Amino acid sequence: MGRIDGAAAAAMLMALALVALGALTLMLGDFAAVWQPVPAAWPGRPVTPILSGLILLAAGGMVLVPRTRAWGAGLAAGFIALWVLGLHLPHALAKPLVWGSWNPVAESAAMATGAFVAMRQAQGRSARAAVYVMGACFVVFGISHFVYAKFTAAMVPAWLPARLQLAWLTGAIHCATGVALLIGFRRRWAAAIEAAMMAAFVLLVNGPRALAMPGNHVEAFGAPIALLLTSAALVLATSSAVAPRGADR
């Protein structure tokens, strides 16, 4: 077998997350409500989760194959961008002072941006503007940890000590990695640290909660969403977008 480089491994993780999200959407016959809050009055809502699941499955399958990776990542980026523009952003703009309305915008934007970076990387092109979008998203994540510290602390496994302090710590790391991306300080390290922390969330928080509450759709969808966010940060960390200008990859 040939050696798999970091960018390819990150793309494979993204493909796995997309396939898992698509398969879960089809299995449950439902949308990822927090991240894909399709209104109940939406025409054809009972059958449209099937379309969503098939799109996510197709995108993930194409990302797995190097030859079709750019097409699959582009499909994922465009589809998730629709969540931002059509579902989350109007709600956030209607209630701009409610911080909780901006976190779903940032989460979906981070996933879409990560897929966009994967597409550009597969095309042999950079996506430096995406660094600023991801940086802003990470800062939003961090501020949310402080604004909703008690809620965040409640998500921390009970066996870990100082749960509220851990919520503050993870919020500070989100903010630090985001600012580092925005100002151009150790961008590759910042994205890698963010990816590692999000991977810890998958292993310690989202994965166990999904297994413990299989009937809860929010928790079930939370695991592949967290994995997709992890892959988005990892894709950025392994991309040319975070390389110093003029540096070769």
Rosetta blueprint (number, residue, H / E / L):
1 M L
2 G L
3 R L
4 I L
5 D L
6 G H
7 A H
8 A H
9 A H
10 A H
11 A H
12 M H
13 L H
14 M H
15 A H
16 L H
17 A H
18 L H
19 V H
20 A H
21 L H
22 G H
23 A H
24 L H
25 T H
26 L H
27 M H
28 L H
29 G L
30 D L
31 F L
32 A L
33 A L
34 V L
35 W L
36 Q L
37 P L
38 V L
39 P L
40 A L
41 A L
42 W L
43 P L
44 G L
45 R L
46 P L
47 V L
48 T H
49 P H
50 I H
51 L H
52 S H
53 G H
54 L H
55 I H
56 L H
57 L H
58 A H
59 A H
60 G H
61 G H
62 M H
63 V H
64 L H
65 V L
66 P H
67 R H
68 T H
69 R H
70 A H
71 W H
72 G H
73 A H
74 G H
75 L H
76 A H
77 A H
78 G H
79 F H
80 I H
81 A H
82 L H
83 W H
84 V H
85 L H
86 G H
87 L H
88 H H
89 L H
90 P H
91 H H
92 A H
93 L H
94 A H
95 K L
96 P L
97 L L
98 V L
99 W H
100 G H
101 S H
102 W H
103 N H
104 P H
105 V H
106 A H
107 E H
108 S H
109 A H
110 A H
111 M H
112 A H
113 T H
114 G H
115 A H
116 F H
117 V H
118 A H
119 M H
120 R H
121 Q H
122 A H
123 Q L
124 G L
125 R L
126 S L
127 A L
128 R H
129 A H
130 A H
131 V H
132 Y H
133 V H
134 M H
135 G H
136 A H
137 C H
138 F H
139 V H
140 V H
141 F H
142 G H
143 I H
144 S H
145 H H
146 F H
147 V H
148 Y L
149 A H
150 K H
151 F H
152 T H
153 A H
154 A H
155 M H
156 V L
157 P L
158 A L
159 W L
160 L L
161 P L
162 A L
163 R H
164 L H
165 Q H
166 L H
167 A H
168 W H
169 L H
170 T H
171 G H
172 A H
173 I H
174 H H
175 C H
176 A H
177 T H
178 G H
179 V H
180 A H
181 L H
182 L H
183 I H
184 G L
185 F L
186 R L
187 R H
188 R H
189 W H
190 A H
191 A H
192 A H
193 I H
194 E H
195 A H
196 A H
197 M H
198 M H
199 A H
200 A H
201 F H
202 V H
203 L H
204 L H
205 V H
206 N H
207 G H
208 P H
209 R H
210 A H
211 L H
212 A H
213 M L
214 P L
215 G L
216 N L
217 H H
218 V H
219 E H
220 A H
221 F H
222 G H
223 A H
224 P H
225 I H
226 A H
227 L H
228 L H
229 L H
230 T H
231 S H
232 A H
233 A H
234 L H
235 V H
236 L H
237 A H
238 T L
239 S L
240 S H
241 A H
242 V H
243 A L
244 P L
245 R L
246 G L
247 A L
248 D L
249 R L
